Amino acid sequence: MAGTPTTQNWPELAIGLYDKLTGRNAEISYSFDEFELNVPSSTAPDSPSAHWKMNGTIRIATRDRAADQAS
């Protein structure tokens, strides 16, 4: 999309995900069975990467603690 900023690193990705989901009682759940992934250390074209192997479930849930304390 034109005018949409691109994510430059992992912290920006995490912050963007949190910003989109906070306060929406959102949960994302992924299940893996012998899933393998090469995770780059940066967005540079020749960036080195780490090899991850995953089995099981990764669950990401968010909540807004400020909203919880206000109620």
CHARMM internal coordinates of N, CA and C (Angstrom, degrees):
IC EDIT
DIST 1 N 1 CA 1.4373
DIST 1 CA 1 C 1.5171
ANGL 1 N 1 CA 1 C 109.72
DIST 1 C 2 N 1.2792
ANGL 1 CA 1 C 2 N 116.65
DIHE 1 N 1 CA 1 C 2 N 136.07
DIST 2 N 2 CA 1.4516
ANGL 1 C 2 N 2 CA 121.31
DIHE 1 CA 1 C 2 N 2 CA 178.33
DIST 2 CA 2 C 1.5216
ANGL 2 N 2 CA 2 C 109.84
DIHE 1 C 2 N 2 CA 2 C -68.18
DIST 2 C 3 N 1.3270
ANGL 2 CA 2 C 3 N 115.78
DIHE 2 N 2 CA 2 C 3 N 136.70
DIST 3 N 3 CA 1.4556
ANGL 2 C 3 N 3 CA 120.09
DIHE 2 CA 2 C 3 N 3 CA 178.13
DIST 3 CA 3 C 1.5189
ANGL 3 N 3 CA 3 C 114.68
DIHE 2 C 3 N 3 CA 3 C 81.88
DIST 3 C 4 N 1.3286
ANGL 3 CA 3 C 4 N 118.49
DIHE 3 N 3 CA 3 C 4 N -2.78
DIST 4 N 4 CA 1.4556
ANGL 3 C 4 N 4 CA 121.43
DIHE 3 CA 3 C 4 N 4 CA 178.64
DIST 4 CA 4 C 1.5195
ANGL 4 N 4 CA 4 C 108.87
DIHE 3 C 4 N 4 CA 4 C -87.56
DIST 4 C 5 N 1.3513
ANGL 4 CA 4 C 5 N 118.09
DIHE 4 N 4 CA 4 C 5 N 124.58
DIST 5 N 5 CA 1.4560
ANGL 4 C 5 N 5 CA 119.18
DIHE 4 CA 4 C 5 N 5 CA -179.96
DIST 5 CA 5 C 1.5287
ANGL 5 N 5 CA 5 C 110.78
DIHE 4 C 5 N 5 CA 5 C -67.83
DIST 5 C 6 N 1.3309
ANGL 5 CA 5 C 6 N 116.63
DIHE 5 N 5 CA 5 C 6 N 147.56
DIST 6 N 6 CA 1.4622
ANGL 5 C 6 N 6 CA 120.63
DIHE 5 CA 5 C 6 N 6 CA 178.46
DIST 6 CA 6 C 1.5158
ANGL 6 N 6 CA 6 C 109.93
DIHE 5 C 6 N 6 CA 6 C -98.82
DIST 6 C 7 N 1.3059
ANGL 6 CA 6 C 7 N 116.42
DIHE 6 N 6 CA 6 C 7 N 150.00
DIST 7 N 7 CA 1.4527
ANGL 6 C 7 N 7 CA 122.51
DIHE 6 CA 6 C 7 N 7 CA 177.72
DIST 7 CA 7 C 1.5195
ANGL 7 N 7 CA 7 C 108.56
DIHE 6 C 7 N 7 CA 7 C -75.84
DIST 7 C 8 N 1.3249
ANGL 7 CA 7 C 8 N 116.75
DIHE 7 N 7 CA 7 C 8 N 131.88
DIST 8 N 8 CA 1.4636
ANGL 7 C 8 N 8 CA 121.40
DIHE 7 CA 7 C 8 N 8 CA -176.78
DIST 8 CA 8 C 1.5298
ANGL 8 N 8 CA 8 C 113.79
DIHE 7 C 8 N 8 CA 8 C -103.44
DIST 8 C 9 N 1.3585
ANGL 8 CA 8 C 9 N 117.79
DIHE 8 N 8 CA 8 C 9 N -16.92
DIST 9 N 9 CA 1.4634
ANGL 8 C 9 N 9 CA 119.59
DIHE 8 CA 8 C 9 N 9 CA -178.21
DIST 9 CA 9 C 1.5271
ANGL 9 N 9 CA 9 C 109.94
DIHE 8 C 9 N 9 CA 9 C -160.15
DIST 9 C 10 N 1.3513
ANGL 9 CA 9 C 10 N 115.99
DIHE 9 N 9 CA 9 C 10 N 172.15
DIST 10 N 10 CA 1.4679
ANGL 9 C 10 N 10 CA 120.71
DIHE 9 CA 9 C 10 N 10 CA -176.50
DIST 10 CA 10 C 1.5229
ANGL 10 N 10 CA 10 C 113.22
DIHE 9 C 10 N 10 CA 10 C -63.15
DIST 10 C 11 N 1.3440
ANGL 10 CA 10 C 11 N 119.95
DIHE 10 N 10 CA 10 C 11 N -41.80
DIST 11 N 11 CA 1.4752
ANGL 10 C 11 N 11 CA 118.17
DIHE 10 CA 10 C 11 N 11 CA 177.65
DIST 11 CA 11 C 1.5282
ANGL 11 N 11 CA 11 C 112.69
DIHE 10 C 11 N 11 CA 11 C -59.91
DIST 11 C 12 N 1.3365
ANGL 11 CA 11 C 12 N 117.45
DIHE 11 N 11 CA 11 C 12 N -39.56
DIST 12 N 12 CA 1.4665
ANGL 11 C 12 N 12 CA 119.83
DIHE 11 CA 11 C 12 N 12 CA 177.66
DIST 12 CA 12 C 1.5262
ANGL 12 N 12 CA 12 C 110.73
DIHE 11 C 12 N 12 CA 12 C -62.64
DIST 12 C 13 N 1.3239
ANGL 12 CA 12 C 13 N 117.46
DIHE 12 N 12 CA 12 C 13 N -38.87
DIST 13 N 13 CA 1.4618
ANGL 12 C 13 N 13 CA 121.25
DIHE 12 CA 12 C 13 N 13 CA 178.27
DIST 13 CA 13 C 1.5252
ANGL 13 N 13 CA 13 C 110.30
DIHE 12 C 13 N 13 CA 13 C -63.11
DIST 13 C 14 N 1.3385
ANGL 13 CA 13 C 14 N 117.15
DIHE 13 N 13 CA 13 C 14 N -45.93
DIST 14 N 14 CA 1.4628
ANGL 13 C 14 N 14 CA 121.13
DIHE 13 CA 13 C 14 N 14 CA 179.81
DIST 14 CA 14 C 1.5214
ANGL 14 N 14 CA 14 C 111.36
DIHE 13 C 14 N 14 CA 14 C -62.98
DIST 14 C 15 N 1.3254
ANGL 14 CA 14 C 15 N 116.80
DIHE 14 N 14 CA 14 C 15 N -43.68
DIST 15 N 15 CA 1.4752
ANGL 14 C 15 N 15 CA 121.17
DIHE 14 CA 14 C 15 N 15 CA 179.23
DIST 15 CA 15 C 1.5207
ANGL 15 N 15 CA 15 C 110.22
DIHE 14 C 15 N 15 CA 15 C -62.96
DIST 15 C 16 N 1.3443
ANGL 15 CA 15 C 16 N 117.30
DIHE 15 N 15 CA 15 C 16 N -43.46
DIST 16 N 16 CA 1.4694
ANGL 15 C 16 N 16 CA 121.06
DIHE 15 CA 15 C 16 N 16 CA 179.09
DIST 16 CA 16 C 1.5132
ANGL 16 N 16 CA 16 C 111.93
DIHE 15 C 16 N 16 CA 16 C -61.80
DIST 16 C 17 N 1.3461
ANGL 16 CA 16 C 17 N 116.67
DIHE 16 N 16 CA 16 C 17 N -42.24
DIST 17 N 17 CA 1.4639
ANGL 16 C 17 N 17 CA 120.54
DIHE 16 CA 16 C 17 N 17 CA 178.79
DIST 17 CA 17 C 1.5211
ANGL 17 N 17 CA 17 C 109.97
DIHE 16 C 17 N 17 CA 17 C -63.94
DIST 17 C 18 N 1.3323
ANGL 17 CA 17 C 18 N 117.71
DIHE 17 N 17 CA 17 C 18 N -46.28
DIST 18 N 18 CA 1.4555
ANGL 17 C 18 N 18 CA 121.60
DIHE 17 CA 17 C 18 N 18 CA 179.43
DIST 18 CA 18 C 1.5257
ANGL 18 N 18 CA 18 C 111.17
DIHE 17 C 18 N 18 CA 18 C -59.91
DIST 18 C 19 N 1.3417
ANGL 18 CA 18 C 19 N 116.28
DIHE 18 N 18 CA 18 C 19 N -45.11
DIST 19 N 19 CA 1.4633
ANGL 18 C 19 N 19 CA 120.52
DIHE 18 CA 18 C 19 N 19 CA -179.80
DIST 19 CA 19 C 1.5250
ANGL 19 N 19 CA 19 C 111.82
DIHE 18 C 19 N 19 CA 19 C -60.11
DIST 19 C 20 N 1.3160
ANGL 19 CA 19 C 20 N 117.81
DIHE 19 N 19 CA 19 C 20 N -38.28
DIST 20 N 20 CA 1.4726
ANGL 19 C 20 N 20 CA 121.10
DIHE 19 CA 19 C 20 N 20 CA -179.08
DIST 20 CA 20 C 1.5181
ANGL 20 N 20 CA 20 C 112.32
DIHE 19 C 20 N 20 CA 20 C -71.91
DIST 20 C 21 N 1.3413
ANGL 20 CA 20 C 21 N 117.65
DIHE 20 N 20 CA 20 C 21 N -32.26
DIST 21 N 21 CA 1.4638
ANGL 20 C 21 N 21 CA 120.44
DIHE 20 CA 20 C 21 N 21 CA -171.99
DIST 21 CA 21 C 1.5238
ANGL 21 N 21 CA 21 C 115.15
DIHE 20 C 21 N 21 CA 21 C -99.67
DIST 21 C 22 N 1.3198
ANGL 21 CA 21 C 22 N 117.89
DIHE 21 N 21 CA 21 C 22 N -23.81
DIST 22 N 22 CA 1.4593
ANGL 21 C 22 N 22 CA 121.28
DIHE 21 CA 21 C 22 N 22 CA -175.42
DIST 22 CA 22 C 1.5276
ANGL 22 N 22 CA 22 C 111.29
DIHE 21 C 22 N 22 CA 22 C -56.97
DIST 22 C 23 N 1.3205
ANGL 22 CA 22 C 23 N 115.05
DIHE 22 N 22 CA 22 C 23 N 134.18
DIST 23 N 23 CA 1.4566
ANGL 22 C 23 N 23 CA 120.54
DIHE 22 CA 22 C 23 N 23 CA 176.87
DIST 23 CA 23 C 1.5120
ANGL 23 N 23 CA 23 C 113.85
DIHE 22 C 23 N 23 CA 23 C 81.35
DIST 23 C 24 N 1.3038
ANGL 23 CA 23 C 24 N 117.66
DIHE 23 N 23 CA 23 C 24 N 3.08
DIST 24 N 24 CA 1.4680
ANGL 23 C 24 N 24 CA 120.76
DIHE 23 CA 23 C 24 N 24 CA -178.88
DIST 24 CA 24 C 1.5223
ANGL 24 N 24 CA 24 C 111.93
DIHE 23 C 24 N 24 CA 24 C -110.50
DIST 24 C 25 N 1.3290
ANGL 24 CA 24 C 25 N 116.75
DIHE 24 N 24 CA 24 C 25 N 8.61
DIST 25 N 25 CA 1.4608
ANGL 24 C 25 N 25 CA 121.37
DIHE 24 CA 24 C 25 N 25 CA -176.74
DIST 25 CA 25 C 1.5245
ANGL 25 N 25 CA 25 C 111.07
DIHE 24 C 25 N 25 CA 25 C 51.06
DIST 25 C 26 N 1.3170
ANGL 25 CA 25 C 26 N 115.90
DIHE 25 N 25 CA 25 C 26 N 37.98
DIST 26 N 26 CA 1.4491
ANGL 25 C 26 N 26 CA 121.44
DIHE 25 CA 25 C 26 N 26 CA -175.67
DIST 26 CA 26 C 1.5196
ANGL 26 N 26 CA 26 C 111.85
DIHE 25 C 26 N 26 CA 26 C -85.13
DIST 26 C 27 N 1.3024
ANGL 26 CA 26 C 27 N 115.47
DIHE 26 N 26 CA 26 C 27 N 148.07
DIST 27 N 27 CA 1.4536
ANGL 26 C 27 N 27 CA 122.11
DIHE 26 CA 26 C 27 N 27 CA 173.10
DIST 27 CA 27 C 1.5125
ANGL 27 N 27 CA 27 C 107.93
DIHE 26 C 27 N 27 CA 27 C -142.48
DIST 27 C 28 N 1.3256
ANGL 27 CA 27 C 28 N 115.64
DIHE 27 N 27 CA 27 C 28 N 135.84
DIST 28 N 28 CA 1.4570
ANGL 27 C 28 N 28 CA 121.71
DIHE 27 CA 27 C 28 N 28 CA 175.55
DIST 28 CA 28 C 1.5172
ANGL 28 N 28 CA 28 C 105.98
DIHE 27 C 28 N 28 CA 28 C -116.85
DIST 28 C 29 N 1.3033
ANGL 28 CA 28 C 29 N 117.42
DIHE 28 N 28 CA 28 C 29 N 128.75
DIST 29 N 29 CA 1.4587
ANGL 28 C 29 N 29 CA 121.36
DIHE 28 CA 28 C 29 N 29 CA -179.08
DIST 29 CA 29 C 1.5206
ANGL 29 N 29 CA 29 C 109.17
DIHE 28 C 29 N 29 CA 29 C -125.79
DIST 29 C 30 N 1.3231
ANGL 29 CA 29 C 30 N 116.53
DIHE 29 N 29 CA 29 C 30 N 129.35
DIST 30 N 30 CA 1.4576
ANGL 29 C 30 N 30 CA 122.49
DIHE 29 CA 29 C 30 N 30 CA 178.38
DIST 30 CA 30 C 1.5181
ANGL 30 N 30 CA 30 C 108.17
DIHE 29 C 30 N 30 CA 30 C -122.05
DIST 30 C 31 N 1.3218
ANGL 30 CA 30 C 31 N 117.61
DIHE 30 N 30 CA 30 C 31 N 135.30
DIST 31 N 31 CA 1.4584
ANGL 30 C 31 N 31 CA 122.16
DIHE 30 CA 30 C 31 N 31 CA 174.59
DIST 31 CA 31 C 1.5200
ANGL 31 N 31 CA 31 C 108.64
DIHE 30 C 31 N 31 CA 31 C -114.35
DIST 31 C 32 N 1.3382
ANGL 31 CA 31 C 32 N 116.05
DIHE 31 N 31 CA 31 C 32 N 135.02
DIST 32 N 32 CA 1.4502
ANGL 31 C 32 N 32 CA 121.48
DIHE 31 CA 31 C 32 N 32 CA -177.03
DIST 32 CA 32 C 1.5186
ANGL 32 N 32 CA 32 C 110.69
DIHE 31 C 32 N 32 CA 32 C -124.07
DIST 32 C 33 N 1.3078
ANGL 32 CA 32 C 33 N 115.91
DIHE 32 N 32 CA 32 C 33 N 142.87
DIST 33 N 33 CA 1.4551
ANGL 32 C 33 N 33 CA 122.54
DIHE 32 CA 32 C 33 N 33 CA 174.22
DIST 33 CA 33 C 1.5269
ANGL 33 N 33 CA 33 C 107.20
DIHE 32 C 33 N 33 CA 33 C -132.12
DIST 33 C 34 N 1.3339
ANGL 33 CA 33 C 34 N 116.09
DIHE 33 N 33 CA 33 C 34 N 102.28
DIST 34 N 34 CA 1.4628
ANGL 33 C 34 N 34 CA 122.60
DIHE 33 CA 33 C 34 N 34 CA -178.72
DIST 34 CA 34 C 1.5275
ANGL 34 N 34 CA 34 C 112.41
DIHE 33 C 34 N 34 CA 34 C 55.38
DIST 34 C 35 N 1.3221
ANGL 34 CA 34 C 35 N 116.28
DIHE 34 N 34 CA 34 C 35 N 43.46
DIST 35 N 35 CA 1.4587
ANGL 34 C 35 N 35 CA 123.15
DIHE 34 CA 34 C 35 N 35 CA -179.95
DIST 35 CA 35 C 1.5286
ANGL 35 N 35 CA 35 C 108.67
DIHE 34 C 35 N 35 CA 35 C -87.09
DIST 35 C 36 N 1.3309
ANGL 35 CA 35 C 36 N 117.83
DIHE 35 N 35 CA 35 C 36 N 133.86
DIST 36 N 36 CA 1.4569
ANGL 35 C 36 N 36 CA 122.22
DIHE 35 CA 35 C 36 N 36 CA 178.13
DIST 36 CA 36 C 1.5213
ANGL 36 N 36 CA 36 C 109.19
DIHE 35 C 36 N 36 CA 36 C -124.12
DIST 36 C 37 N 1.3360
ANGL 36 CA 36 C 37 N 115.72
DIHE 36 N 36 CA 36 C 37 N 140.14
DIST 37 N 37 CA 1.4535
ANGL 36 C 37 N 37 CA 121.38
DIHE 36 CA 36 C 37 N 37 CA -174.54
DIST 37 CA 37 C 1.5205
ANGL 37 N 37 CA 37 C 109.32
DIHE 36 C 37 N 37 CA 37 C -145.39
DIST 37 C 38 N 1.3317
ANGL 37 CA 37 C 38 N 117.02
DIHE 37 N 37 CA 37 C 38 N 137.46
DIST 38 N 38 CA 1.4556
ANGL 37 C 38 N 38 CA 121.73
DIHE 37 CA 37 C 38 N 38 CA 171.58
DIST 38 CA 38 C 1.5180
ANGL 38 N 38 CA 38 C 107.43
DIHE 37 C 38 N 38 CA 38 C -98.19
DIST 38 C 39 N 1.3410
ANGL 38 CA 38 C 39 N 116.54
DIHE 38 N 38 CA 38 C 39 N 117.49
DIST 39 N 39 CA 1.4598
ANGL 38 C 39 N 39 CA 122.43
DIHE 38 CA 38 C 39 N 39 CA -175.71
DIST 39 CA 39 C 1.5312
ANGL 39 N 39 CA 39 C 108.84
DIHE 38 C 39 N 39 CA 39 C -102.52
DIST 39 C 40 N 1.3359
ANGL 39 CA 39 C 40 N 117.77
DIHE 39 N 39 CA 39 C 40 N 115.53
DIST 40 N 40 CA 1.4646
ANGL 39 C 40 N 40 CA 119.69
DIHE 39 CA 39 C 40 N 40 CA -178.98
DIST 40 CA 40 C 1.5258
ANGL 40 N 40 CA 40 C 111.59
DIHE 39 C 40 N 40 CA 40 C -69.72
DIST 40 C 41 N 1.3303
ANGL 40 CA 40 C 41 N 115.70
DIHE 40 N 40 CA 40 C 41 N 150.55
DIST 41 N 41 CA 1.4625
ANGL 40 C 41 N 41 CA 120.13
DIHE 40 CA 40 C 41 N 41 CA 179.71
DIST 41 CA 41 C 1.5239
ANGL 41 N 41 CA 41 C 111.95
DIHE 40 C 41 N 41 CA 41 C -82.19
DIST 41 C 42 N 1.3321
ANGL 41 CA 41 C 42 N 117.33
DIHE 41 N 41 CA 41 C 42 N -13.94
DIST 42 N 42 CA 1.4605
ANGL 41 C 42 N 42 CA 121.45
DIHE 41 CA 41 C 42 N 42 CA 176.19
DIST 42 CA 42 C 1.5281
ANGL 42 N 42 CA 42 C 108.89
DIHE 41 C 42 N 42 CA 42 C -158.16
DIST 42 C 43 N 1.3162
ANGL 42 CA 42 C 43 N 116.52
DIHE 42 N 42 CA 42 C 43 N -177.41
DIST 43 N 43 CA 1.4632
ANGL 42 C 43 N 43 CA 120.38
DIHE 42 CA 42 C 43 N 43 CA 179.11
DIST 43 CA 43 C 1.5283
ANGL 43 N 43 CA 43 C 112.33
DIHE 42 C 43 N 43 CA 43 C -92.61
DIST 43 C 44 N 1.3366
ANGL 43 CA 43 C 44 N 117.43
DIHE 43 N 43 CA 43 C 44 N 5.34
DIST 44 N 44 CA 1.4677
ANGL 43 C 44 N 44 CA 120.93
DIHE 43 CA 43 C 44 N 44 CA 177.90
DIST 44 CA 44 C 1.5329
ANGL 44 N 44 CA 44 C 109.85
DIHE 43 C 44 N 44 CA 44 C -65.06
DIST 44 C 45 N 1.3280
ANGL 44 CA 44 C 45 N 118.76
DIHE 44 N 44 CA 44 C 45 N 144.99
DIST 45 N 45 CA 1.4683
ANGL 44 C 45 N 45 CA 121.87
DIHE 44 CA 44 C 45 N 45 CA -176.67
DIST 45 CA 45 C 1.5322
ANGL 45 N 45 CA 45 C 114.52
DIHE 44 C 45 N 45 CA 45 C -56.13
DIST 45 C 46 N 1.3254
ANGL 45 CA 45 C 46 N 118.97
DIHE 45 N 45 CA 45 C 46 N -38.18
DIST 46 N 46 CA 1.4651
ANGL 45 C 46 N 46 CA 121.56
DIHE 45 CA 45 C 46 N 46 CA -177.75
DIST 46 CA 46 C 1.5205
ANGL 46 N 46 CA 46 C 112.37
DIHE 45 C 46 N 46 CA 46 C -107.75
DIST 46 C 47 N 1.3112
ANGL 46 CA 46 C 47 N 116.71
DIHE 46 N 46 CA 46 C 47 N 29.98
DIST 47 N 47 CA 1.4526
ANGL 46 C 47 N 47 CA 122.21
DIHE 46 CA 46 C 47 N 47 CA -177.61
DIST 47 CA 47 C 1.5307
ANGL 47 N 47 CA 47 C 111.21
DIHE 46 C 47 N 47 CA 47 C -64.23
DIST 47 C 48 N 1.3472
ANGL 47 CA 47 C 48 N 118.14
DIHE 47 N 47 CA 47 C 48 N 137.41
DIST 48 N 48 CA 1.4681
ANGL 47 C 48 N 48 CA 119.44
DIHE 47 CA 47 C 48 N 48 CA 173.55
DIST 48 CA 48 C 1.5253
ANGL 48 N 48 CA 48 C 109.66
DIHE 47 C 48 N 48 CA 48 C -67.14
DIST 48 C 49 N 1.3270
ANGL 48 CA 48 C 49 N 115.86
DIHE 48 N 48 CA 48 C 49 N 157.62
DIST 49 N 49 CA 1.4624
ANGL 48 C 49 N 49 CA 118.44
DIHE 48 CA 48 C 49 N 49 CA -178.05
DIST 49 CA 49 C 1.5213
ANGL 49 N 49 CA 49 C 111.17
DIHE 48 C 49 N 49 CA 49 C -133.89
DIST 49 C 50 N 1.3142
ANGL 49 CA 49 C 50 N 114.58
DIHE 49 N 49 CA 49 C 50 N 158.47
DIST 50 N 50 CA 1.4682
ANGL 49 C 50 N 50 CA 122.60
DIHE 49 CA 49 C 50 N 50 CA 175.45
DIST 50 CA 50 C 1.5192
ANGL 50 N 50 CA 50 C 107.84
DIHE 49 C 50 N 50 CA 50 C -101.26
DIST 50 C 51 N 1.3271
ANGL 50 CA 50 C 51 N 116.62
DIHE 50 N 50 CA 50 C 51 N 141.93
DIST 51 N 51 CA 1.4679
ANGL 50 C 51 N 51 CA 121.14
DIHE 50 CA 50 C 51 N 51 CA 179.75
DIST 51 CA 51 C 1.5310
ANGL 51 N 51 CA 51 C 108.08
DIHE 50 C 51 N 51 CA 51 C -95.73
DIST 51 C 52 N 1.3268
ANGL 51 CA 51 C 52 N 116.28
DIHE 51 N 51 CA 51 C 52 N 120.17
DIST 52 N 52 CA 1.4639
ANGL 51 C 52 N 52 CA 121.92
DIHE 51 CA 51 C 52 N 52 CA 179.19
DIST 52 CA 52 C 1.5211
ANGL 52 N 52 CA 52 C 109.26
DIHE 51 C 52 N 52 CA 52 C -110.11
DIST 52 C 53 N 1.3313
ANGL 52 CA 52 C 53 N 116.81
DIHE 52 N 52 CA 52 C 53 N 139.83
DIST 53 N 53 CA 1.4669
ANGL 52 C 53 N 53 CA 123.39
DIHE 52 CA 52 C 53 N 53 CA 171.67
DIST 53 CA 53 C 1.5183
ANGL 53 N 53 CA 53 C 106.18
DIHE 52 C 53 N 53 CA 53 C -119.07
DIST 53 C 54 N 1.3352
ANGL 53 CA 53 C 54 N 115.91
DIHE 53 N 53 CA 53 C 54 N 133.40
DIST 54 N 54 CA 1.4646
ANGL 53 C 54 N 54 CA 119.64
DIHE 53 CA 53 C 54 N 54 CA -176.32
DIST 54 CA 54 C 1.5279
ANGL 54 N 54 CA 54 C 110.98
DIHE 53 C 54 N 54 CA 54 C -131.38
DIST 54 C 55 N 1.3122
ANGL 54 CA 54 C 55 N 115.04
DIHE 54 N 54 CA 54 C 55 N 135.89
DIST 55 N 55 CA 1.4499
ANGL 54 C 55 N 55 CA 124.10
DIHE 54 CA 54 C 55 N 55 CA 170.17
DIST 55 CA 55 C 1.5210
ANGL 55 N 55 CA 55 C 106.35
DIHE 54 C 55 N 55 CA 55 C -136.24
DIST 55 C 56 N 1.3032
ANGL 55 CA 55 C 56 N 117.48
DIHE 55 N 55 CA 55 C 56 N 137.27
DIST 56 N 56 CA 1.4573
ANGL 55 C 56 N 56 CA 120.33
DIHE 55 CA 55 C 56 N 56 CA 178.85
DIST 56 CA 56 C 1.5099
ANGL 56 N 56 CA 56 C 112.27
DIHE 55 C 56 N 56 CA 56 C 109.88
DIST 56 C 57 N 1.3188
ANGL 56 CA 56 C 57 N 116.37
DIHE 56 N 56 CA 56 C 57 N -149.98
DIST 57 N 57 CA 1.4576
ANGL 56 C 57 N 57 CA 122.21
DIHE 56 CA 56 C 57 N 57 CA -173.68
DIST 57 CA 57 C 1.5155
ANGL 57 N 57 CA 57 C 110.51
DIHE 56 C 57 N 57 CA 57 C -125.56
DIST 57 C 58 N 1.3225
ANGL 57 CA 57 C 58 N 116.02
DIHE 57 N 57 CA 57 C 58 N 136.31
DIST 58 N 58 CA 1.4629
ANGL 57 C 58 N 58 CA 122.78
DIHE 57 CA 57 C 58 N 58 CA 169.56
DIST 58 CA 58 C 1.5178
ANGL 58 N 58 CA 58 C 105.55
DIHE 57 C 58 N 58 CA 58 C -111.73
DIST 58 C 59 N 1.3204
ANGL 58 CA 58 C 59 N 116.60
DIHE 58 N 58 CA 58 C 59 N 127.57
DIST 59 N 59 CA 1.4598
ANGL 58 C 59 N 59 CA 120.86
DIHE 58 CA 58 C 59 N 59 CA -179.16
DIST 59 CA 59 C 1.5185
ANGL 59 N 59 CA 59 C 108.11
DIHE 58 C 59 N 59 CA 59 C -123.50
DIST 59 C 60 N 1.3265
ANGL 59 CA 59 C 60 N 116.00
DIHE 59 N 59 CA 59 C 60 N 127.36
DIST 60 N 60 CA 1.4604
ANGL 59 C 60 N 60 CA 121.97
DIHE 59 CA 59 C 60 N 60 CA 177.09
DIST 60 CA 60 C 1.5220
ANGL 60 N 60 CA 60 C 106.79
DIHE 59 C 60 N 60 CA 60 C -113.93
DIST 60 C 61 N 1.3126
ANGL 60 CA 60 C 61 N 116.14
DIHE 60 N 60 CA 60 C 61 N 120.14
DIST 61 N 61 CA 1.4662
ANGL 60 C 61 N 61 CA 120.81
DIHE 60 CA 60 C 61 N 61 CA 178.29
DIST 61 CA 61 C 1.5134
ANGL 61 N 61 CA 61 C 108.18
DIHE 60 C 61 N 61 CA 61 C -127.47
DIST 61 C 62 N 1.3004
ANGL 61 CA 61 C 62 N 117.34
DIHE 61 N 61 CA 61 C 62 N 146.36
DIST 62 N 62 CA 1.4614
ANGL 61 C 62 N 62 CA 120.71
DIHE 61 CA 61 C 62 N 62 CA 178.69
DIST 62 CA 62 C 1.5194
ANGL 62 N 62 CA 62 C 110.45
DIHE 61 C 62 N 62 CA 62 C -127.84
DIST 62 C 63 N 1.3226
ANGL 62 CA 62 C 63 N 114.03
DIHE 62 N 62 CA 62 C 63 N 153.99
DIST 63 N 63 CA 1.4538
ANGL 62 C 63 N 63 CA 120.29
DIHE 62 CA 62 C 63 N 63 CA 170.23
DIST 63 CA 63 C 1.5109
ANGL 63 N 63 CA 63 C 107.36
DIHE 62 C 63 N 63 CA 63 C -153.91
DIST 63 C 64 N 1.2653
ANGL 63 CA 63 C 64 N 116.69
DIHE 63 N 63 CA 63 C 64 N 154.49
DIST 64 N 64 CA 1.4616
ANGL 63 C 64 N 64 CA 122.44
DIHE 63 CA 63 C 64 N 64 CA -178.47
DIST 64 CA 64 C 1.5203
ANGL 64 N 64 CA 64 C 107.71
DIHE 63 C 64 N 64 CA 64 C -97.68
DIST 64 C 65 N 1.3267
ANGL 64 CA 64 C 65 N 117.17
DIHE 64 N 64 CA 64 C 65 N 104.38
DIST 65 N 65 CA 1.4714
ANGL 64 C 65 N 65 CA 120.85
DIHE 64 CA 64 C 65 N 65 CA -176.98
DIST 65 CA 65 C 1.5084
ANGL 65 N 65 CA 65 C 112.51
DIHE 64 C 65 N 65 CA 65 C -63.15
DIST 65 C 66 N 1.3290
ANGL 65 CA 65 C 66 N 118.08
DIHE 65 N 65 CA 65 C 66 N -33.94
DIST 66 N 66 CA 1.4717
ANGL 65 C 66 N 66 CA 120.62
DIHE 65 CA 65 C 66 N 66 CA 178.10
DIST 66 CA 66 C 1.5170
ANGL 66 N 66 CA 66 C 110.11
DIHE 65 C 66 N 66 CA 66 C -62.21
DIST 66 C 67 N 1.3168
ANGL 66 CA 66 C 67 N 117.53
DIHE 66 N 66 CA 66 C 67 N -40.80
DIST 67 N 67 CA 1.4694
ANGL 66 C 67 N 67 CA 121.51
DIHE 66 CA 66 C 67 N 67 CA 179.11
DIST 67 CA 67 C 1.5269
ANGL 67 N 67 CA 67 C 110.10
DIHE 66 C 67 N 67 CA 67 C -68.10
DIST 67 C 68 N 1.3615
ANGL 67 CA 67 C 68 N 116.85
DIHE 67 N 67 CA 67 C 68 N -36.80
DIST 68 N 68 CA 1.4710
ANGL 67 C 68 N 68 CA 120.71
DIHE 67 CA 67 C 68 N 68 CA 178.60
DIST 68 CA 68 C 1.5303
ANGL 68 N 68 CA 68 C 110.19
DIHE 67 C 68 N 68 CA 68 C -64.16
DIST 68 C 69 N 1.3322
ANGL 68 CA 68 C 69 N 117.13
DIHE 68 N 68 CA 68 C 69 N -40.57
DIST 69 N 69 CA 1.4687
ANGL 68 C 69 N 69 CA 121.07
DIHE 68 CA 68 C 69 N 69 CA -177.78
DIST 69 CA 69 C 1.5245
ANGL 69 N 69 CA 69 C 111.15
DIHE 68 C 69 N 69 CA 69 C -72.85
DIST 69 C 70 N 1.3172
ANGL 69 CA 69 C 70 N 118.00
DIHE 69 N 69 CA 69 C 70 N -28.38
DIST 70 N 70 CA 1.4655
ANGL 69 C 70 N 70 CA 121.88
DIHE 69 CA 69 C 70 N 70 CA -178.44
DIST 70 CA 70 C 1.5250
ANGL 70 N 70 CA 70 C 111.56
DIHE 69 C 70 N 70 CA 70 C -74.50
DIST 70 C 71 N 1.3144
ANGL 70 CA 70 C 71 N 117.21
DIHE 70 N 70 CA 70 C 71 N -23.33
DIST 71 N 71 CA 1.4780
ANGL 70 C 71 N 71 CA 118.23
DIHE 70 CA 70 C 71 N 71 CA -176.20
DIST 71 CA 71 C 1.5015
ANGL 71 N 71 CA 71 C 113.13
DIHE 70 C 71 N 71 CA 71 C -89.21
END
COOR INIT
IC SEED 1 N 1 CA 1 C
IC BUILD
